Amino acid sequence: MYTVKEAALITKLTEHAVRYYTDKGLVPSVQRNKNNIRMFDEESINWLYGAKCLKQTGMPIKVIKMYVDLCLEGDSTVQERCALMMEYREAALTQLEDAKRRVDHLEQKAAQYQAILEQRAPDTTNPANWHKIEKQV
């Protein structure tokens, strides 16, 4: 059995996150000792890893709780769990496309700044100077 501190070290979560996940019902197998201290066995550690993994996908805690509840219902919920993963996969793909567009924009800006630094283009990047540029045109 592991304490909160040990569970945090094992899972590379903060102690706060371990307590929070436990309080939100994401670790259904957590036990308490006679002093009401949380104690984690291997199964509890697995639930913590699972919650951490899903949280890293961007899944909200309430949805992770739904997933935990579905897992506890057993194999009859595999299709629902799969659908949940597919839904968040689509959301992640949308975020990835957004991130690619941001990177493209930043690469264009970096090229623009490089041209300015090499004196191949005027500095049109500073909004404070835009009125000066318009008058020159």
C-alpha positions in Angstrom: 0.0 0.0 0.0 1.2 3.5 -0.8 0.5 6.9 0.7 -0.5 9.9 -1.3 3.1 11.1 -1.4 4.3 7.7 -2.7 1.5 7.4 -5.2 2.4 10.9 -6.5 6.1 9.9 -6.9 5.1 6.6 -8.7 2.7 8.3 -11.1 4.6 11.6 -11.5 1.5 13.5 -10.4 1.5 16.1 -7.7 0.2 15.2 -4.3 -2.6 17.7 -4.9 -3.6 16.0 -8.2 -3.6 12.6 -6.5 -6.0 13.9 -3.8 -8.1 15.8 -6.4 -8.5 12.7 -8.6 -9.4 10.7 -5.6 -12.0 13.2 -4.4 -13.5 13.4 -7.9 -14.1 9.6 -7.9 -11.4 8.8 -10.5 -9.8 6.2 -8.3 -12.6 3.9 -7.2 -10.3 1.4 -5.6 -8.6 3.8 -3.2 -8.8 2.7 0.4 -8.5 4.5 3.7 -6.7 3.3 6.8 -8.0 3.5 10.4 -6.9 7.2 10.5 -8.9 7.9 7.3 -5.6 8.4 5.3 -5.8 7.5 1.6 -3.9 4.3 0.8 -3.3 3.2 -2.7 -2.7 -0.4 -4.0 -1.6 -1.4 -7.5 -5.1 -1.1 -8.9 -5.4 2.4 -7.4 -2.1 3.4 -9.0 -3.4 2.1 -12.3 -6.5 4.3 -12.0 -4.3 7.3 -11.3 -2.2 6.5 -14.4 -5.4 6.2 -16.4 -6.8 9.5 -15.2 -3.4 11.2 -15.8 -3.3 9.8 -19.4 -6.9 11.0 -20.2 -6.3 14.4 -18.6 -3.3 14.8 -20.8 -5.5 14.3 -23.9 -7.5 17.4 -22.8 -10.4 15.4 -21.5 -12.2 17.3 -18.7 -12.5 15.7 -15.2 -16.2 15.2 -15.5 -15.8 13.2 -18.7 -13.0 11.1 -17.2 -15.4 10.4 -14.3 -17.9 9.2 -16.9 -15.2 7.0 -18.4 -14.3 5.5 -15.0 -18.0 4.8 -14.3 -18.3 3.0 -17.7 -15.2 1.0 -16.9 -16.7 -0.1 -13.6 -19.8 -1.3 -15.5 -17.6 -3.7 -17.4 -17.2 -5.1 -20.9 -20.7 -4.1 -21.9 -19.6 -0.5 -22.1 -16.6 -1.0 -24.5 -18.5 0.6 -27.4 -19.4 3.7 -25.3 -15.8 4.0 -24.2 -14.6 3.7 -27.7 -17.0 6.4 -28.9 -15.8 8.7 -26.1 -12.2 8.2 -27.2 -13.1 8.8 -30.8 -14.9 12.0 -29.9 -11.8 13.4 -28.1 -9.6 12.1 -30.9 -11.5 14.3 -33.3 -11.2 17.3 -30.9 -7.5 16.7 -30.6 -7.2 16.5 -34.4 -9.0 19.9 -34.7 -6.6 21.3 -32.1 -3.6 19.9 -34.1 -4.8 21.6 -37.3 -5.2 24.9 -35.3 -1.7 24.5 -34.0 -0.3 23.9 -37.5 -1.9 27.1 -38.7 -0.4 29.0 -35.7 3.0 27.5 -36.5 2.7 28.5 -40.2 1.8 32.0 -39.2 4.7 32.2 -36.8 7.1 30.9 -39.5 5.9 33.6 -41.8 6.4 36.2 -39.1 9.9 34.8 -38.4 10.8 35.1 -42.1 9.4 38.6 -42.2 11.6 39.6 -39.2 14.6 38.0 -40.8 14.0 40.1 -43.9 13.8 43.2 -41.8 17.0 42.3 -39.9 18.8 41.8 -43.2 17.4 45.1 -44.4 15.5 43.4 -47.3 12.2 44.8 -46.1 10.8 47.7 -44.1 9.6 47.0 -40.5 5.9 46.8 -40.9 5.4 44.7 -37.8 5.0 47.4 -35.2 1.4 48.7 -35.0 2.6 51.9 -33.5 4.4 52.7 -36.8 1.6 51.7 -39.1 0.4 55.3 -39.7 4.0 56.2 -40.7 4.1 53.4 -43.2 0.7 54.4 -44.7 2.0 58.0 -45.3 5.1 56.7 -47.0 3.0 54.6 -49.5 
